[in-house]
């Protein structure tokens, strides 16, 4: 399967749930789709399949929004009852103050919004915000071409 085919399969399976979760959040659809595709291997990583966790969010404190627990291993991955619950939790995480302060809601392009998320310290690996942006951006550009009318979801 090509990258475009993987994105299409992911959006066909999860797109409506993603749109519902990000409605009113002012997040760009291409940003969220690209993050989920890369971080979950297009929904196919063991963490995504077993825990409905599409980005490896950890539940170290036991207070991750919409999570119902943590994996028993040392990683303590947040466990979600459904993909829909994860997507709502993801929105809660990426709309936190540390991302707002970096320009999350003032971003006028998906690229600027992705950089605000990166600059807010979203990713553990790679740690460098530019490296995170560079990893996600190629997928995001494909998503933008495939779904050109999806801007900020308000």
Secondary structure, DSSP 8 states (H G I E B T S, - for coil): --HHHHHHHHHHHHHHHHHHHHTTTT-BHHHHHHHHHHHTTTTTSHHHHHH--SS--B-SSS--TTEEEE-SSTT-BEEESSHHHHHHHHHHHHTSHHHHTTTTTT-SSHHHHHHHHHHTT--SSS-SHHHHHHHHHHHHHHHHHHSTT--B--
